[in-house]
């Protein structure tokens, strides 16, 4: 994988250069609404650090960031009221998987029955 691009959109959001519709923030993570939602609830959670992918994050992040990030993901899902109805977590790795911003991030989807194949979402088909 290529090196981290400090000018990617998520890095710029973390630095406060670009706005986001914030859901949650702590010292480990920032969560905000996706600008092109694929479900009634579609929130992105990004770690505070320069990580290209989950593989990079898992190999390079310090233990407190790993733990803090995943706790933030769980807290955001809980705070959004998704625990009882269920939700989906998605993290793409590489361009072929659909990753378009090369800063590790997790999508939280909820608020409706989700298909097993995310490419079957009407919104995803319209973007293809």
C-alpha positions, -999 to +999 in steps of 0.1 A: +000+000+000+012+035-007+022+059+020-003+080+039-015+111+021-017+140+047-040+159+023-067+132+021-102+144+030-103+127+064-069+141+074-082+176+065-114+170+085-093+159+115-073+191+113-105+212+111-098+224+076-130+208+063-164+206+081-182+175+090-215+167+107-199+154+139-216+126+159-188+119+184-152+128+192-126+118+218-088+116+219-089+084+198-116+088+172-139+111+153-173+100+140-194+119+115-223+114+091-213+102+056-221+128+029-235+101+006-254+078+030-263+043+019-287+037+048-309+059+071-279+058+095-245+059+078-217+072+101-180+070+095-156+065+124-119+074+118-089+070+142-068+100+151-036+091+134-021+085+100-033+050+091-041+040+055-060+008+062-071-017+089-039-037+083-018-005+088-038+005+119-036-030+134+002-032+128+012+003+137-012+019+162-003+019+199-025-003+221-044+025+237-054+039+203-065+004+191-087-001+222-099+035+223-109+035+186-129+002+188-146+014+220-155+046+202-171+026+173-192+007+199-202+038+217-213+056+185-235+026+175-250+025+210-255+063+211-272+061+177-297+036+192-286+008+169-279-020+194-315-033+196-322-032+159-287-042+147-261-026+126-233-034+101-197-024+103-177-022+071-140-014+066-128-015+030-091-023+023-077-010-010-092+004-042-105-029-055-126-033-023-142+002-028-119+022-005-118+057-019-103+076+010-070+061+021-073+069+058-086+039+078-122+042+086-152+021+096-187+026+082-216+021+106-248+013+088-282+010+104-319+020+104-331-005+079-328-041+069-294-044+051-288-068+022-260-093+025-245-078-007-239-040-003-237-036-041-275-044-041-284-012-024-303+011-048-280+040-038-248+020-046-262+009-079-270+045-088-234+056-081-218+027-101 
